[in-house]
Each structure stands twice: as structure tokens, then as C-alpha cells.
Amino acid sequence: MLTELSRAERALHLRAVLACEAAAGAGLGSFRNFEQRGLMAVSVSEPTLSFLATVSGVVEGNVADAIDLVEAPIWSGVGPTLIVSRPSGRLDTLLRHAGFTRVEDRLVAIKRLGCGPASWHIGNRLEVVDAQDDDEFADILLAGYQVDGMTADFIGAEHRASAVKKFLVRDRADLIAAGAMTLHGEVAVLGGASTLEDRRGRGAQRRLLRHRLEAATGSGCALAVATAGPESASATNLRRAGFRLARRPAWKTKSKDPASGQCG
């Protein structure tokens, strides 16, 4: 039987696949995704999108396969990050001996739906509405993220996908924040959320989080999943909302030049 963490990681992988398909359709490069022995991999051809290149689901039982997978000629020069589900001293030793080093942990937040309300107060002035226009939603989301170039193009393409549920926060007459959600069986992934810089600190993200949890519950989901920076305000909001936060160790090795086969 799959654990909640396994179900969460699987849903996050499916969300990444959805995003990559949308990006490929927008001409933003080539992407591949595959699964084997519990490992879930995504490869990209565009170095700017290297954060997507991952092998997740790494445990002691498949770490040797994960190491072999990183050595396979499938990464287009953009080496992946290995994300460990269940860390152990033996697994750490194997990865270090294989030339990997620790990088910033990947945080996953998991909440079993229907298990108590969020523990925060939000004022009544903010209203969450369904986004009626993909471009309007993307404009608010990207303005809040303050990104440009290929990263902005990728985020925009991902959140224009029809499978993405899109919500906006209105403060009186002004749209000030955006948040997205996708459903993967019984798991809702709360992905893609930002607030305009001059409207932060007013509870918009807490309002969006609560609204998406209610929407996920109403859609019959049993779990909600999100990611955040380990020490970020988003992580604090998730903890207050009753999410269990789990750090997943991440490991990186030197990438190989695809033309020469040598480490760069």
C-alpha cells in the first residue's frame, strides 16, 4: 500500500509532466518523463529550466538504479537532481561514493483533507474568484513572481493548460494574487501562487490556500500536496494550515558534456 508521501510524490511528478507537455506545446524545448522501479524522472533540453530535471522517489532499494539513470545518455546536458524520499546513512554513503553532493532540500507539504480546519484568521475583505481568462491569470501570477525570459514563458504555458484550475484574489476592485491547483486522482497539487509585491502581507495567500483546500475537498480528494522553500513564508502558511512538512534530501553530481562524455 502506498504511503501518503509516495502518493504525494507521484502527484507532483504528474503535475510536472503536465507542465512539460504544455511547455513543449509552446515550443519551449524538448522534455521527457519516465518511470522505473519506483523512480520518476523528468529531463529537459533547456538549461534555464534545469530545476525540472529530477529523479524522485529515491530510496535504498533503488538508489543503484538512480545512479545508473543519471549516467544514462538521456539528459541533453542538463543533469538531474536526485530527490530522496526516505534518507538513511547507508544511502548517503552510496551517493557520496558515487560523486554526488548535497544541495538544498526539497520540501513537500502534505495534508489529509477533512482532518480539522486551518488555524488562522483571515479578514473578510479579500474575495477569491475563478479566473475567467488564462492570460489575465498568467499576468497576475507572473507579476507576483517577478520573473522573465524562459522561466516566465514556462510558467505562463504551464498555467494556461486546461487541466489547471485557476483562482484570483480580489481586494475590492483590484486583482492582487493568483493561485492554481491540479487534481491527480485523489490528490490535489496546490502549485503556482503569487501576490503582487505591493499587496503582500494582507492574507491573500492564506485566503487562496484555504479556498483551494475547500475546492479539493469538494472534488473528492483525500490529500492536498504543495511544495515550498524550506524556510519560506509559504512553508509557514502551509504549516499553519495543518500540512505536515517533510524535507527530502537532494543530491547533485557534475553533468557530462553530451558531445564528449566528459564531466564539465
JOHUSUL-V429851 format. One record per run of one state. SS is the DSSP state (alpha for helix, beta for strand, coil for the rest). FROM is the first residue (numbers start at 0). LEN is the number of residues. If there is no record, write none. Layout:
# JOHUSUL-V429851
ss:from:len
SS:FROM:LEN
SS:FROM:LEN
This chain:
# JOHUSUL-V429851
ss:from:len
coil:0:3
alpha:3:22
coil:25:5
beta:30:6
coil:36:2
beta:38:6
coil:44:2
alpha:46:6
coil:52:1
beta:53:5
coil:58:1
alpha:59:12
coil:71:9
beta:80:4
coil:84:4
alpha:88:9
coil:97:3
beta:100:12
coil:112:13
beta:125:5
coil:130:3
alpha:133:12
coil:145:3
alpha:148:11
coil:159:5
beta:164:7
coil:171:2
beta:173:11
coil:184:2
beta:186:3
coil:189:3
beta:192:3
coil:195:1
alpha:196:3
coil:199:4
alpha:203:15
coil:218:4
beta:222:6
coil:228:4
alpha:232:8
coil:240:3
beta:243:9
coil:252:3
beta:255:1
coil:256:6
beta:262:1
coil:263:1
